[in-house]
Amino acid sequence: MKTISDTVHGSIALSDIEISILDTPEMQRLRRIRQLGFTYLVYPSATHTRFEHSLGTLSLADQLGKQLDLSKDEIKKSRLAALLHDVGHGPFSHSTEHALSSKYTLTHEDNTQKLVCNTVISEHVEEAGFEPREIAEIARGKKPPLGQLLSGEIDVDRMDYLVRDAYYTGVAYGVIDLDRLLRTASIQGDKLAFKKDGLSAVEALVLARYLMHPTVYSHHTARVAGAMFAKAVMSCLESNVFDVEKLYRMDDYDLLSKIKKNSGFAGELIRWIENRSLYKRALVLDTEELGDNYTSFVEMSKNPEGLAKLENELLDSTKLESGEILIDIPQPLYTSEAEASILWKDEAKKLHEVSPLAKALKDAQWRYWNVSVYCAAKHLDKVSKAAKEILFSYVL
């Protein structure tokens, strides 16, 4: 048994098996994967990693398991799954996954499954007396009820990254009542639910995530850098500089170095990001300006052919080359929190059914959602003019 000191949770005790897993190359790689991708360009101290987040998630999984009175084996499984839940993340965390989402189906959850089951990690999991596949499934939220603790509507993963991200960015919005969340949690059937007296803590978590998005997660500077990075990654994949499997084995530094060695436009994009010489916003359209057509753009974000067609129209209109104009259409913010279970008058209800605040936030997410067009500063005027004409033709 060893103890590691964590900035957020204090002392975290680890078993010998957990230390052995931490010392594998696959887990050590997470020391070189930034938790928040390119957000450090906005918040200089936001350089924390997936490694420390994994430790924090283990700590919360342990506390929650004890609160729920789980068996010793169930707590051990939850701890291992929490420790390993992000081992499959690619460089710059979700930035890589967003870059790949339009054309590739491999996700960090898929990669986690592979690493847990097909590397030396599996030997350590078996040494602990468990099946690697079961631990991987718990980490992916596929084996209820334990999976719900790690990947549910509200889970220990979310709890840790909110408080950790708030701490390292220095913003005040991610401060939540972890103690009350853990104390009021219970298992109802196959789901994690929260007692009525924990409602305010659950609402605070949802509100914190809502406020963290425009301030941190979806900050326009990080979005611009992420879009430039995505273009550079896709360009290298299409040019066979590396493949998806190799990409997921790299860390942040490996990938940047590999792309910069590419003498083409992808290398230039990465050098611009590193020097913070970022593209500018030529056009930003929110839901008020898009009207009912905003749903068409949401669907377009899932359609690489449609998005490429729109970008090509802009390129043709401005006589620019591929990559010199980027269109950024984010996904909606909330997919699950409003569906969290609350025990209300002896019945499990969805959060948005008992909380006017959660219901309002589910709708209010669109206040910060927008379609953006980026380009280099020298092209700003002509791209802005062309983008207004072409994108508004889609709206009309």
N, C-alpha and C positions, 0 to 999 in steps of 0.2 A: 504494500500500500504506500502510495506517495501522494503528496499534496502540491497542487499548483495554485499560485495566487493569481486571481483574476480581477481585473479593474472593476468589473460590474458586480460580480457575485461573491467576491472575497475568496476564501480558501475552498478549493474543489478537490476532494479526495478521489483518487483513482486506484483501481485494483491493478495487480501486476499484468493481467491480460489486457486491460485498457491501455496501460503504458506501452505494452508490446505493440498494440495496434497503432497507437500514436507514433511510434518510432518507425513505422513502415514508410517506404518512399511515397506511397499513394497519399498517406495522411500528411506527411511533411511537405508535400507539394502545396497543400492548402495554406502554408505560411506565406506563400508567394502568389496568392490569389486575393486581390482586394475584394472586400465585401461589397463595396458600393461602386465598383467600376470606376467611371471617370468623374465621380462626384468630388474627388479630391481637387479638381480644378476650380471648384467653387468653395469648398471647405477644406483648407490645407491639411487639417488634422484627420480627415476621413480616410486614413490609410490602414485602418484595421482590416483583419483578414478573416477568411472562412475558417481558419484554424481556431482562433479564439472564440468565434461564434459557435463552433462545434462543441467546444468545452462548455460554454455557457448553456447551450441547449441540453447537454448531458446533465448539468447541475439542476436545471429546472425539471427535467424528466424525472430525476431522482426524487426531488421534493414533491412533485405531483403524484408520483407512484406511491410514496409513503402516505400522503394525504388521502389517497383513494383506497388505502389498505390493500394494495396489491400484494401478491405473494413474492417471496424473495426472487424466484426465477423470473417472474414477470417484470420486476424492477430491473433485474440484470439485463433482460432482453431490451427493455425500454432505454436503458443507459447506452447499450451497445448501438442500438438503432439511432439514437440521438447523436452519438459520437460520429457515426458514419453517414448521417443523412445527406451531407453535402460533399462527400468525397468525390462524386462524379462531376462537380462543377468544372466548366471550362475556364480559360483565362478571362479575367475581368468579370467573372460571375455571370449575371444575367445579360450583360452586354453581348457576350458570345452567342447565347441562346437566342436573343432577339435577332442577331445577324443571320442566324441559320434558319430561323422559323419559316421563312418564306419558301424555302426549297428543300430543307432537310428535316427528317422526322426524328433523328436522335436527340433526346433530351438529357439533361443532367441526371434525371431520375433513372433513365435507361442505363446511363453510364455507371451510376452508383450500383445498380444491380450487377453489372458485369464485374466491377472491381471487387465488390464484396464476395462474389461467388467464384471468381476466376483468378484471384491473385493470392499472395501470401496471407492477406487478410482473412481469407476463408479458413486457413489453418488455425489461426488464433481464435476465431469464432468457434470452431469445432473443439478446440482445446478448452474453451469455456463451457462446453457441453451443449451447444446449440447448433442448429442447422443454418448455414449461411443464407440460404434462400429465404428462410423465415425472417431472419434479421433484416434482410434487404426489403422484404415486403412490408415489414413494420415501418421501416424508414420511409417507404413510399406511401404510407397510409392505406395499404391494401389489406391489412390483417386486423380488422376490428376485434376488440375495442382498443388494443394497444396502438394500432396505427393512427387512431384519432388523436392520441396525445401528441403525435409528431406531425401529422399532416391532416388537420381537420379545419372546420370553419374558424375556430380559435384554438391555437395550439402553442406548445412551448417554443417551437421554432419562431413563431411570430412574436411571442412575448420577449424572447431574447433579442431578436434583431431590432425591435423598436427601441428598447432602452439602450442598447449598445450603439445603435446608429445615432440616437439623440446625444449620447455622451460624447461620441467622437466628432460629431459635426458641431456641437456646442449649441444646438437649438433646444428650446424648452418643450417642444410639442410631443416628444416621445415618452415623456414621463408618465408611467402608469403604475397602478397599485398592484404589483405582482403578488404581494402577500395575500390580499383579499381575493384575487383571481384564483390562486391556488387553494385557498381555504374553502371557497364556495363551489369548487368543482366536484362533480360526481359522474358516475357512469350510469346511463339509462339505456338499457338494451345494448346496442353496439356503438353508442355515441357518447361523446363527452358533453355533459350539460352543466349549467351553472344555476345555483340556487337563486331564489328571488332576491335575497339580500346581497347578492353579488352583481346585481344588474347594473348598478352605477359604475362598478369597476369594468364590466364588459363594455358599457357605453363609452367609458373613457378610453379604452383600447381602440375601439372603432373610430372615435373622434381623433385620437392621436395619429392613426394611420392616414386618416383623411387629411389632416393638416400637414403631415410629413411629406405627402406626395408633391404638392406644388413647391414646398420649401426645400425639399431634399431629393426625393426619388425622381421627380419629374421636372426638376429645375431646368430651365431652358438651356443653360450652358452645358449641363451634363447630357441633355438630349441631343444637342448639336454635335458634341464630341462622340456620342454613341452612334449617331447616324454616319459620321465620317469613318469611324472604326468599322461599322458594319459593312460599308462599301469597300473598305480596304480588305477585310476578311473574305468577302464574297469574291472579289477580284482575284485574290490568291487561290481560292478554291477552284474557280473557273479556269485559272491558268495552270493548275496542277502544281503549284508551289508546295502545297501540302494537301492532305485529305482530311476528312472530318475526324477519323479515328486518331490521326496524329495530332490534330488540333486539340482534342480533348485530353491528350497526354501532356500538353505544354502547360507552363505557368505564364504569368503575365510577361515576365522578362523574356522567356523563350519566344513567345509569339511576336512581341514587338521587334526583337532582334531579327527574327525570320522575315518579317514583312519589310523591315527597313533594308534588308539585303536585296530585296526585290528592287530592281532599278526603275520600275515603272511608276505609275501614278499612285498605286497603293502605298509604296514607300514614302512618297511625298505627303500623302494624307497623314500617315503616322508621325512624320517629323513635324507637321503643322500642329497636330494635337499636342505633342510633347512640348512644343514651344508656345502653346496656347494661342496660336495664330488660327483661330477657329473661323469657320464659315459664319455668316451673318443670317439673320432671319429676313428673307425677302418678302414673306407674306405669312400672316397668322390668321386663321379663320376659326372662330369658336362656334358653338352650337347656335348662338343667336343669329350670327351671320349666315350660317349654313341652313338654318331652318330645319324642316323635316328631312332634308337631304343628308343630314349628318349620318344617318344610319347607312346610307350608301357608301360613305367613306369608311365607316367602321368595317363593313363587309369587304371593301377594297383592301384594307390592311391585311386581310386573310387571303387575298388573291394576288399572287405575285405577277401574273400576266397582266391584270388590270392596272396594277401599280406601275409596272414597267411601261405599259402603253402611255400612261399619263406623263411619266417622266420623259419619255421619248418625244411626246408632243411639245413639252417645254424645251427640250434640247433642240428640236427642229426649228422652233420659233425663234430661239435666241442664237442659233448657230454655235452652240457650245458642245463640248465632248462629254461622253459618259462619265459620270461621277462629279461633274462640275455643278450639277443641280441635284439636290437630294430632297425627297418628300418624306416627311415623318408623320405617320398616322398611328398614334398609340392605341392600345387596347383600353377598354373601360377599366377603372380602378378596382372595383369590387366585384368579386365573383362568389364570395362565400360568407363573409362576416355577418351579413344581415340574416343569414340562414342559421346562425348559431342557435343551439337549443337552450331555452331558459325554462326552469321549473316554475310554473305559474299556476297557483291554486291546484296543486297535485297533478298537473298536466304539463307535458313538455310542449312548449310553443316555440315558434321561430322568433328570433330577436326582433325583427321588424314588425311582428304582430303585437308585441307588448311595449315596444319602445318607439315613441314618436320621433325621438332623436335619430335612431338608427334608420327609420323609414325615410326621414328627411335627408340624411346623409347619402342614402342609396340613390336618391334623385339628384342630390347636390353635387355628386361626383362629376356631372357633366359641366359644372361651372368652370372647372379647370381643364377640361379636355379641349384640345384644338388640333387642327391640321396645320402643319408648318412646312414651309419651303425654305431651304437653305442654299446659299451659294457664297463664293468668295466676295469680299467687299468690293472689288473692282467691277464685278458684274451685277451689283445690287440693283441699280436702276432698271436695267433692261429685263432682268429676271423678275423683279417685282411687277413690272408692267405686264409682262407675258403671263405670269402666274395669276394675276387678277383676272385677265381676260379668259384664260383657259379654265381655271378652277371655278370661276363664277358661271361659266357655260355649263359645267356639271351641276351646279346648284340650280340653275334655272331649268 
